[in-house]
Amino acid sequence: MEERINELELRYMQQEHTIQELNDIVCHQELVLEQLRRDFEILKEQFLMMSPSVSRDTSQEEPPPHY
């Protein structure tokens, strides 16, 4: 009986360790994901500044200088 309890305790401790490792990984991934979101927003803003015609209607665009 004691051997079985020891085995159960060992399994429990291994599971706790695994759960903690998985939690650490998920927390790290959340930080990385948030950084990627911020980077994406910055890139999106830079892209819109570089090519305003992408964000405008064709009716709002000025004609090219040769017209």
C-alpha positions as CSV (number, residue, x, y, z in Angstrom):
1,M,0.0,0.0,0.0
2,E,2.8,2.4,0.9
3,E,4.5,1.7,-2.4
4,R,1.4,2.6,-4.3
5,I,1.0,5.8,-2.4
6,N,4.6,6.7,-3.1
7,E,4.1,6.0,-6.8
8,L,1.0,8.2,-6.8
9,E,2.9,11.0,-5.1
10,L,5.7,10.7,-7.6
11,R,3.2,10.9,-10.5
12,Y,1.5,13.9,-8.9
13,M,4.8,15.7,-8.5
14,Q,5.8,14.9,-12.1
15,Q,2.4,16.3,-13.3
16,E,2.8,19.4,-11.2
17,H,6.2,20.0,-12.7
18,T,4.9,19.4,-16.3
19,I,2.0,21.8,-15.6
20,Q,4.4,24.5,-14.4
21,E,6.6,24.1,-17.4
22,L,3.6,24.4,-19.7
23,N,2.4,27.4,-17.9
24,D,5.8,29.1,-18.3
25,I,5.7,28.3,-22.0
26,V,2.3,29.8,-22.4
27,C,3.2,32.9,-20.5
28,H,6.3,33.4,-22.6
29,Q,4.3,32.9,-25.8
30,E,1.8,35.5,-24.6
31,L,4.7,38.0,-24.2
32,V,6.0,37.2,-27.7
33,L,2.5,37.5,-29.2
34,E,2.0,40.9,-27.6
35,Q,5.3,42.1,-29.0
36,L,4.4,40.8,-32.4
37,R,1.1,42.7,-32.2
38,R,2.9,45.9,-31.4
39,D,5.4,45.4,-34.2
40,F,2.6,44.7,-36.6
41,E,0.8,47.9,-35.7
42,I,4.0,49.9,-36.2
43,L,4.6,48.3,-39.6
44,K,1.0,48.9,-40.6
45,E,1.3,52.6,-39.7
46,Q,4.6,52.9,-41.6
47,F,3.1,51.2,-44.6
48,L,0.1,53.5,-44.7
49,M,2.4,56.5,-44.4
50,M,4.5,55.2,-47.3
51,S,1.6,54.5,-49.7
52,P,-1.4,56.6,-48.8
53,S,-3.2,55.6,-52.0
54,V,-3.8,52.2,-50.5
55,S,-5.9,53.7,-47.7
56,R,-7.8,56.2,-49.9
57,D,-10.6,55.9,-52.3
58,T,-9.6,56.4,-56.0
59,S,-12.0,59.5,-56.0
60,Q,-9.9,61.1,-53.3
61,E,-6.6,60.7,-55.1
62,E,-5.0,63.5,-56.9
63,P,-4.3,63.0,-60.6
64,P,-0.7,62.4,-61.7
65,P,1.2,65.6,-62.6
66,H,1.1,64.9,-66.3
67,Y,-2.7,65.3,-66.5
